């Protein structure tokens, strides 16, 4: 179940965001910012689940998964904790 997998990963993702090791990109996905990262598999799993969620929402709304992801990225950026690395629409990374 996607929700339970995402919920189980959340504490580790929150910790990695706080360390600045990963950030939220402008497409609604996580990006590894500090190399080398032993968390690549965690980020890939989270991004795959997000992709499936965005695809399902896009089907219901008769739009594209890319557009759903971009909209979600705006929501994530708004609700992100201070210190989270966020990619803006022009591709620049900034701390919230």
C-alpha positions in Angstrom: 0.0 0.0 0.0 1.5 3.3 -1.1 0.3 5.3 1.8 1.8 3.0 4.4 5.1 2.8 2.6 5.3 6.6 2.4 4.3 7.0 6.0 7.0 4.5 7.1 9.7 6.4 5.2 8.6 9.8 6.4 10.8 10.1 9.6 13.9 9.3 7.7 13.0 11.7 4.9 12.3 14.5 7.4 15.7 13.9 9.0 17.5 14.0 5.7 15.7 17.2 4.7 16.8 18.8 8.1 20.4 17.8 7.3 20.2 19.4 3.8 21.1 16.0 2.3 17.9 16.0 0.2 15.5 18.7 -1.0 12.1 19.1 -2.7 12.5 19.9 -6.4 10.0 22.0 -8.5 8.4 18.9 -10.0 7.1 17.4 -6.8 10.0 14.9 -6.2 12.9 14.6 -3.9 16.4 15.3 -5.1 19.7 14.1 -3.5 21.8 17.3 -2.8 24.8 15.9 -1.0 26.9 13.2 -2.7 27.7 10.5 -2.0 24.4 9.5 -0.6 23.6 6.1 0.9 20.0 7.2 0.8 19.6 7.0 -3.0 17.4 3.9 -2.7 15.1 5.6 -0.1 14.7 8.7 -2.4 14.1 6.5 -5.4 11.4 4.5 -3.6 9.7 7.7 -2.4 9.8 9.3 -5.8 8.3 6.1 -7.4 5.4 6.2 -5.0 4.9 9.9 -5.6 4.9 9.2 -9.4 2.2 6.6 -8.9 0.1 9.0 -6.8 0.5 11.8 -9.3 -0.5 9.5 -12.1 -3.6 8.4 -10.3 -4.6 12.0 -9.5 -3.9 13.0 -13.1 -6.3 10.3 -14.4 -9.1 11.5 -12.2 -8.5 15.2 -13.1 -8.0 14.5 -16.8 -4.5 16.2 -16.8 -0.9 15.1 -16.8 1.1 13.6 -13.9 3.8 16.3 -14.6 1.2 19.0 -13.9 0.0 17.3 -10.8 3.6 17.1 -9.6 4.3 20.8 -10.3 1.2 21.7 -8.3 2.2 19.4 -5.5 5.7 21.0 -5.5 4.1 24.4 -4.8 2.1 22.9 -1.8 5.2 21.1 -0.5 7.2 24.3 -0.7 4.5 26.3 1.2 4.3 23.7 4.0 8.0 22.8 4.3 9.8 23.2 7.5 12.2 26.1 7.8 15.6 25.0 6.6 14.3 22.6 4.0 16.0 23.0 0.6 13.4 24.0 -2.0 13.9 24.3 -5.8 12.1 27.3 -7.2 10.4 27.5 -10.6 13.7 28.8 -12.3 15.7 25.8 -10.9 17.5 27.6 -8.1 17.9 25.8 -4.7 17.2 27.9 -1.6 16.7 27.2 2.1 13.2 27.9 3.2 
